[in-house]
Amino acid sequence: MKQTNTDLEKKNIELEKTSVELDKRVYHLKTLNDVSKDIFGNVDPESIMRNFLLMVMGNFGVLQGYIMTITAENQKMEHFNNAGFEPEDLPVLQGNSLKQLLGYRNQELAEPGSVYIDTNLLSPHVICALSFHVSDDCFGLVGLGEKLIGEPYSDDDKELMGTLLNSLVVSLKNARSFEEIKQLNLNLQKKNIELEKTLKKLKAALRKVEILESIKTNLTKFVPTAVSRMVEKSPTSEFQDAQEQDISVLFLDIEGYTKITDEIGATNVNTLIEKYFSVFMDAIYANDGDIVETAGDGLMVLFLSADKMENSSQAVRAAMTIREEAHRINEAEKERSKPLPVNIGICSGTAFVGAAKFESLTGSRWAYTTHGTVVNIAARLCGKAKGGDLLVSKPTVQRVGELFSFTPMGAFPLKNLAEDVEIYSL
């Protein structure tokens, strides 16, 4: 009977220990749950640490406590929250805590709270202090004052504190991640704004390019091809002055233009002239000619190939095609108008070709031009031609006489030329 009572007493003691342990675990879980609910509902690190400190102080029954974090890179305090300390005590507390944390920052901290800080090195008001680390560059410390009930901090208390610090670290990491994501979103928004501005600038630039291309397309209808090439070659600088080079010059004139204008009217003549000039331009461009001047019913065309024989043959081929096309149009239009003979003069040789700058009181003006005896002779030959003649100078015939059939007409005096000029008919 006595043995039975002894066994019962042992069981009661074990049951009581188990009940105490269970109560302790329940208390730990309840405390952890309360603290976790409070800090995990926040993404602001300052608010998380302030709420954590107040919850821990309440659960441990203390009136003084503080929490702080430092950044290892600049070795300065990042966050600091306290409760119950006098203002004059804070500088010493902060300085000592920073010194201790910097001493521990290079240690291997397997678990938050695994390193206990010697409270004698902090402040006489701090009884329990544990360190924690959020990341490799962020360390922290939690310090608590004396319990109101006067009991010391037990191992269970420190175990609970370590568990709570685990939750704090997770919460702080989440907050840092949230802040990083938030910053990334802000940076992305800035980038999007910059991208949108850049896109608008790009669209504006593309629009300018489109306008410039449109202007270029329209200008090519009025500007000689040689001028376009000069501009493309030196778009931002002044053009090179006219230089001597070998060329062939073709002058073209529609005979009877003034008379037929009086007979059928300017509008009808304009329509007719457009028909002529359209096929003339095809013949000219097909032979690499460049129209540099137009005057009502006349054209001045340059053939600028560096090969002397080539520029001469191009001029003659273009002239032959123009004459054939003019004959075709005359046949098609003979029911409505009289034939319009096209007179042509060609001369080859050296002339000045390129840009010429003219200065005046009103400013400066550039013009693409050519001048020289070759140009004068070609113009005089065109003026001498009648009834659709195609007159050619001797230098041109000497170059391409074997390619085309020319008929010598003799030497003739031409206006403003000192010597007679030998003329050939094609």
C-alpha positions as CSV (number, residue, x, y, z in Angstrom):
1,M,0.0,0.0,0.0
2,K,2.8,2.3,0.9
3,Q,4.5,1.5,-2.5
4,T,1.4,2.3,-4.3
5,N,1.2,5.8,-2.7
6,T,4.8,6.5,-3.6
7,D,4.2,5.6,-7.3
8,L,1.1,7.7,-7.3
9,E,3.0,10.7,-6.0
10,K,5.7,10.3,-8.7
11,K,3.1,10.2,-11.3
12,N,1.5,13.3,-10.0
13,I,4.8,15.0,-10.0
14,E,5.5,13.9,-13.6
15,L,2.0,15.0,-14.6
16,E,2.5,18.4,-12.9
17,K,5.8,18.8,-14.8
18,T,4.2,17.8,-18.0
19,S,1.3,20.3,-17.4
20,V,3.8,23.0,-16.7
21,E,5.8,22.2,-19.8
22,L,2.6,22.1,-21.8
23,D,1.5,25.4,-20.4
24,K,4.9,26.8,-21.3
25,R,4.6,25.6,-24.9
26,V,1.1,26.9,-25.2
27,Y,2.3,30.3,-23.9
28,H,5.2,30.3,-26.4
29,L,2.8,29.4,-29.2
30,K,0.3,32.0,-28.2
31,T,3.0,34.7,-27.9
32,L,4.5,33.7,-31.2
33,N,1.1,33.8,-32.8
34,D,0.3,37.2,-31.4
35,V,3.7,38.7,-32.4
36,S,3.6,37.1,-35.9
37,K,0.1,38.4,-36.6
38,D,1.2,41.9,-35.7
39,I,4.5,42.1,-37.6
40,F,3.6,40.0,-40.7
41,G,0.7,42.4,-41.4
42,N,3.2,45.2,-42.0
43,V,5.8,46.0,-44.7
44,D,7.4,49.0,-43.1
45,P,10.6,48.0,-41.2
46,E,10.4,50.8,-38.7
47,S,6.8,49.9,-37.8
48,I,7.6,46.1,-37.7
49,M,10.4,46.7,-35.2
50,R,8.4,49.1,-33.0
51,N,5.5,46.8,-32.8
52,F,7.7,43.8,-32.2
53,L,9.4,45.6,-29.3
54,L,6.1,46.6,-27.7
55,M,4.7,43.0,-28.0
56,V,7.8,41.4,-26.5
57,M,7.9,43.9,-23.7
58,G,4.3,43.2,-22.9
59,N,4.7,39.5,-23.0
60,F,7.8,39.5,-20.8
61,G,6.4,42.2,-18.5
62,V,9.1,44.8,-18.7
63,L,9.0,48.6,-18.9
64,Q,12.3,49.2,-20.7
65,G,13.4,47.8,-24.0
66,Y,15.0,48.8,-27.3
67,I,15.7,47.3,-30.8
68,M,18.2,48.5,-33.4
69,T,19.7,47.5,-36.7
70,I,23.0,48.5,-38.3
71,T,24.3,48.3,-41.9
72,A,27.7,46.7,-42.1
73,E,28.8,48.6,-45.2
74,N,28.8,52.1,-43.6
75,Q,28.9,50.8,-40.0
76,K,26.1,53.1,-39.0
77,M,22.8,52.7,-37.2
78,E,19.9,52.1,-39.6
79,H,16.9,51.8,-37.3
80,F,16.4,52.5,-33.5
81,N,13.3,52.1,-31.4
82,N,13.1,52.3,-27.6
83,A,10.6,52.5,-24.8
84,G,11.1,53.4,-21.1
85,F,14.6,54.8,-21.4
86,E,15.5,58.4,-20.4
87,P,16.6,60.6,-23.3
88,E,19.9,61.3,-21.6
89,D,20.6,57.5,-21.5
90,L,20.1,56.9,-25.2
91,P,23.5,58.2,-26.6
92,V,25.5,55.8,-24.4
93,L,23.1,53.0,-25.1
94,Q,23.3,53.5,-28.9
95,G,27.0,53.9,-28.9
96,N,27.7,50.8,-26.8
97,S,25.2,48.7,-28.8
98,L,26.7,49.8,-32.1
99,K,30.2,48.9,-30.8
100,Q,29.1,45.5,-29.7
101,L,27.2,44.7,-32.9
102,L,30.2,45.7,-35.0
103,G,32.3,43.3,-32.9
104,Y,29.8,40.5,-33.7
105,R,29.1,41.3,-37.4
106,N,31.8,39.0,-38.8
107,Q,30.8,36.0,-36.7
108,E,28.9,33.0,-38.0
109,L,25.3,33.5,-36.8
110,A,23.5,30.2,-37.4
111,E,20.3,31.3,-35.8
112,P,19.0,34.8,-34.8
113,G,19.6,35.3,-31.1
114,S,22.4,32.7,-30.9
115,V,24.9,35.4,-29.7
116,Y,24.1,36.9,-26.4
117,I,25.4,40.4,-25.7
118,D,27.1,41.1,-22.4
119,T,24.7,43.5,-20.9
120,N,27.4,45.0,-18.7
121,L,28.8,46.4,-21.9
122,L,25.6,48.1,-22.9
123,S,23.7,49.8,-20.0
124,P,22.9,49.1,-16.3
125,H,19.2,49.2,-17.4
126,V,19.5,46.3,-19.8
127,I,19.2,42.8,-18.3
128,C,18.9,40.6,-21.4
129,A,20.2,41.3,-24.9
130,L,20.3,39.1,-28.0
131,S,21.7,39.8,-31.5
132,F,20.2,38.8,-34.8
133,H,21.0,39.3,-38.5
134,V,18.6,40.0,-41.3
135,S,21.2,39.7,-44.1
136,D,24.9,39.8,-44.7
137,D,24.9,43.6,-44.5
138,C,22.2,44.1,-41.8
139,F,22.6,43.1,-38.1
140,G,20.4,43.9,-35.2
141,L,20.0,43.7,-31.4
142,V,17.1,43.5,-29.0
143,G,17.6,44.5,-25.3
144,L,15.1,44.3,-22.5
145,G,15.1,45.8,-19.0
146,E,14.2,44.1,-15.7
147,K,11.0,42.2,-15.3
148,L,8.3,43.8,-13.2
149,I,8.0,40.7,-11.1
150,G,11.7,40.8,-10.4
151,E,12.5,37.3,-11.8
152,P,15.6,36.7,-13.9
153,Y,15.4,35.7,-17.6
154,S,15.2,31.9,-17.8
155,D,16.5,29.7,-20.5
156,D,12.9,29.3,-21.6
157,D,12.6,33.1,-21.9
158,K,15.7,33.2,-24.1
159,E,14.4,30.2,-26.1
160,L,11.2,32.1,-26.7
161,M,13.1,35.3,-27.6
162,G,15.1,33.3,-30.2
163,T,11.9,32.0,-31.7
164,L,10.3,35.4,-31.8
165,L,13.5,36.8,-33.4
166,N,13.2,34.2,-36.1
167,S,9.8,35.6,-37.0
168,L,11.1,39.1,-36.8
169,V,13.9,38.3,-39.3
170,V,11.5,36.7,-41.7
171,S,9.2,39.7,-41.5
172,L,12.0,42.1,-42.0
173,K,13.3,40.1,-45.0
174,N,9.8,40.2,-46.5
175,A,9.6,44.0,-45.9
176,R,13.0,44.4,-47.6
177,S,11.9,42.3,-50.5
178,F,8.7,44.3,-50.7
179,E,10.7,47.5,-50.7
180,E,13.0,46.1,-53.4
181,I,10.0,45.2,-55.5
182,K,8.5,48.6,-54.9
183,Q,11.7,50.3,-55.9
184,L,12.0,48.1,-59.0
185,N,8.4,49.1,-59.9
186,L,9.2,52.7,-59.4
187,N,12.4,52.3,-61.5
188,L,10.3,50.5,-64.1
189,Q,7.8,53.3,-64.1
190,K,10.6,55.9,-64.6
191,K,12.0,53.8,-67.4
192,N,8.6,53.5,-69.0
193,I,8.2,57.3,-68.8
194,E,11.7,57.8,-70.2
195,L,10.9,55.2,-72.9
196,E,7.7,56.9,-73.7
197,K,9.5,60.3,-74.0
198,T,12.2,58.7,-76.1
199,L,9.5,57.0,-78.3
200,K,7.8,60.4,-78.8
201,K,11.1,62.0,-79.7
202,L,11.8,59.1,-82.1
203,K,8.4,59.5,-83.6
204,A,9.0,63.2,-84.0
205,A,12.4,62.4,-85.6
206,L,10.9,59.9,-87.9
207,R,8.2,62.4,-88.9
208,K,11.0,64.9,-89.6
209,V,12.7,62.3,-91.7
210,E,9.5,61.5,-93.6
211,I,9.0,65.3,-94.2
212,L,12.6,65.6,-95.3
213,E,12.2,62.6,-97.6
214,S,9.1,64.0,-99.0
215,I,10.8,67.4,-99.6
216,K,13.7,65.6,-101.2
217,T,11.4,63.6,-103.5
218,N,9.6,66.8,-104.5
219,L,12.9,68.8,-104.9
220,T,14.3,66.2,-107.2
221,K,11.5,67.2,-109.6
222,F,13.1,70.6,-109.8
223,V,16.7,70.1,-108.9
224,P,19.3,68.7,-111.2
225,T,20.6,65.2,-110.3
226,A,24.1,66.5,-110.1
227,V,23.0,69.0,-107.4
228,S,21.3,66.2,-105.4
229,R,24.5,64.2,-105.5
230,M,26.5,67.2,-104.3
231,V,24.1,67.8,-101.4
232,E,24.2,64.1,-100.4
233,K,28.0,64.1,-100.6
234,S,28.4,67.3,-98.4
235,P,25.1,67.8,-96.6
236,T,26.6,70.1,-93.9
237,S,29.3,72.0,-95.7
238,E,29.6,74.4,-98.6
239,F,29.8,73.1,-102.1
240,Q,33.0,72.9,-104.0
241,D,33.5,75.7,-106.5
242,A,33.0,74.9,-110.2
243,Q,35.9,73.0,-111.7
244,E,37.0,72.2,-115.2
245,Q,36.0,68.8,-116.6
246,D,35.2,67.1,-119.9
247,I,31.6,67.1,-120.8
248,S,29.1,66.9,-123.6
249,V,26.4,69.5,-123.7
250,L,23.0,69.2,-125.5
251,F,20.7,72.1,-126.2
252,L,17.1,71.4,-127.3
253,D,14.5,73.8,-128.6
254,I,11.0,73.3,-130.0
255,E,10.6,75.2,-133.2
256,G,7.5,77.4,-133.6
257,Y,6.6,77.3,-129.9
258,T,5.6,81.0,-129.8
259,K,3.5,80.9,-133.0
260,I,1.6,77.8,-132.0
261,T,0.9,79.3,-128.5
262,D,-0.9,82.1,-130.3
263,E,-2.8,79.6,-132.4
264,I,-4.1,77.0,-129.9
265,G,-3.7,78.9,-126.6
266,A,-1.3,78.5,-123.7
267,T,-3.3,75.7,-121.9
268,N,-3.3,73.4,-125.0
269,V,0.3,74.2,-125.7
270,N,1.3,73.3,-122.1
271,T,-0.4,70.0,-122.4
272,L,1.3,69.3,-125.7
273,I,4.7,70.4,-124.4
274,E,4.3,68.1,-121.4
275,K,3.9,65.2,-123.8
276,Y,7.1,66.1,-125.6
277,F,9.2,66.8,-122.5
278,S,8.0,63.6,-120.8
279,V,9.6,61.4,-123.5
280,F,12.6,63.7,-123.8
281,M,13.3,63.2,-120.1
282,D,13.1,59.5,-120.4
283,A,15.6,59.6,-123.2
284,I,17.9,61.9,-121.3
285,Y,17.9,59.9,-118.0
286,A,18.3,56.6,-119.9
287,N,21.6,58.0,-121.1
288,D,22.7,59.5,-117.8
289,G,22.0,63.0,-118.8
290,D,21.3,65.8,-116.3
291,I,18.9,68.6,-117.1
292,V,20.4,71.8,-115.5
293,E,18.3,74.5,-117.2
294,T,14.8,74.8,-118.7
295,A,13.3,77.8,-120.4
296,G,9.8,77.4,-121.7
297,D,10.3,75.2,-124.8
298,G,14.1,74.6,-124.3
299,L,16.5,72.4,-122.3
300,M,20.2,72.4,-121.5
301,V,21.4,68.9,-120.7
302,L,24.9,67.8,-119.4
303,F,26.5,64.4,-119.9
304,L,29.2,64.2,-117.2
305,S,30.8,60.7,-117.7
306,A,34.6,60.9,-117.0
307,D,35.1,58.8,-120.2
308,K,35.1,61.3,-123.1
309,M,33.8,58.8,-125.7
310,E,31.1,57.8,-123.3
311,N,29.7,61.2,-122.5
312,S,29.7,62.1,-126.3
313,S,27.9,58.8,-127.3
314,Q,25.4,59.3,-124.5
315,A,24.6,62.8,-125.8
316,V,24.2,61.6,-129.4
317,R,22.0,58.5,-128.4
318,A,19.8,60.7,-126.3
319,A,19.4,63.2,-129.2
320,M,18.5,60.4,-131.6
321,T,15.8,59.0,-129.3
322,I,14.4,62.5,-128.7
323,R,14.1,63.1,-132.5
324,E,12.4,59.7,-133.0
325,E,9.9,60.4,-130.1
326,A,9.2,63.9,-131.4
327,H,8.4,62.5,-134.8
328,R,6.1,59.9,-133.2
329,I,4.2,62.6,-131.3
330,N,4.0,64.8,-134.3
331,E,2.3,62.0,-136.2
332,A,-0.1,61.3,-133.4
333,E,-1.0,65.0,-133.0
334,K,-1.2,66.0,-136.7
335,E,-5.0,66.0,-136.7
336,R,-5.1,68.6,-133.9
337,S,-2.0,70.7,-134.4
338,K,0.9,71.4,-136.7
339,P,4.1,69.4,-136.3
340,L,6.6,70.8,-133.8
341,P,10.1,70.2,-135.0
342,V,12.7,69.7,-132.2
343,N,16.1,71.3,-132.9
344,I,19.2,70.0,-131.1
345,G,22.8,71.1,-130.9
346,I,25.6,69.1,-129.3
347,C,29.2,70.0,-128.5
348,S,31.9,68.1,-126.5
349,G,34.9,69.4,-124.7
350,T,36.2,71.0,-121.5
351,A,34.0,73.4,-119.4
352,F,33.6,74.7,-115.9
353,V,30.9,72.7,-114.0
354,G,29.7,72.9,-110.5
355,A,28.4,75.3,-107.8
356,A,28.7,79.1,-108.2
357,K,28.1,81.5,-105.4
358,F,26.6,84.9,-106.0
359,E,26.9,87.6,-103.4
360,S,24.7,90.7,-103.2
361,L,23.4,93.2,-100.6
362,T,20.4,90.9,-100.0
363,G,22.6,87.9,-99.2
364,S,24.2,85.0,-101.0
365,R,22.8,82.5,-103.4
366,W,24.2,79.2,-104.8
367,A,23.5,78.0,-108.3
368,Y,24.6,74.9,-110.2
369,T,25.9,76.0,-113.6
370,T,28.3,75.3,-116.4
371,H,30.1,77.8,-118.7
372,G,32.7,77.8,-121.4
373,T,33.1,77.7,-125.2
374,V,31.7,74.2,-125.3
375,V,28.4,75.5,-123.8
376,N,28.3,78.5,-126.2
377,I,28.9,76.3,-129.3
378,A,26.1,73.9,-128.3
379,A,23.7,76.7,-127.8
380,R,24.6,78.3,-131.1
381,L,24.2,75.0,-132.9
382,C,20.8,74.6,-131.5
383,G,19.9,78.1,-132.6
384,K,21.2,77.4,-136.1
385,A,19.2,74.2,-136.5
386,K,15.9,74.3,-138.4
387,G,13.1,71.9,-139.1
388,G,14.2,69.3,-136.7
389,D,18.0,69.4,-137.4
390,L,20.4,67.6,-135.1
391,L,23.7,69.5,-135.4
392,V,26.9,68.3,-133.9
393,S,30.4,70.0,-133.4
394,K,33.6,68.5,-134.7
395,P,35.0,67.4,-131.3
396,T,32.0,65.2,-130.7
397,V,32.2,63.7,-134.2
398,Q,35.9,62.9,-133.7
399,R,35.1,60.9,-130.6
400,V,32.1,58.9,-131.9
401,G,32.3,59.2,-135.7
402,E,32.7,55.4,-136.0
403,L,29.5,54.7,-134.0
404,F,27.1,57.1,-135.8
405,S,26.6,58.4,-139.3
406,F,27.4,62.2,-139.6
407,T,27.2,64.4,-142.7
408,P,29.7,67.4,-142.8
409,M,28.0,70.7,-143.5
410,G,31.1,72.9,-143.6
411,A,32.5,75.6,-141.4
412,F,30.2,78.4,-140.3
413,P,30.6,81.6,-138.3
414,L,28.6,81.6,-135.0
415,K,27.7,84.5,-132.9
416,N,30.4,85.8,-130.5
417,L,32.9,83.1,-131.7
418,A,36.2,84.3,-133.2
419,E,36.6,81.4,-135.6
420,D,34.2,79.5,-137.8
421,V,32.9,76.2,-136.4
422,E,32.8,73.0,-138.4
423,I,29.3,71.6,-138.2
424,Y,28.0,68.1,-138.8
425,S,24.4,66.8,-139.2
426,L,23.3,63.5,-137.7
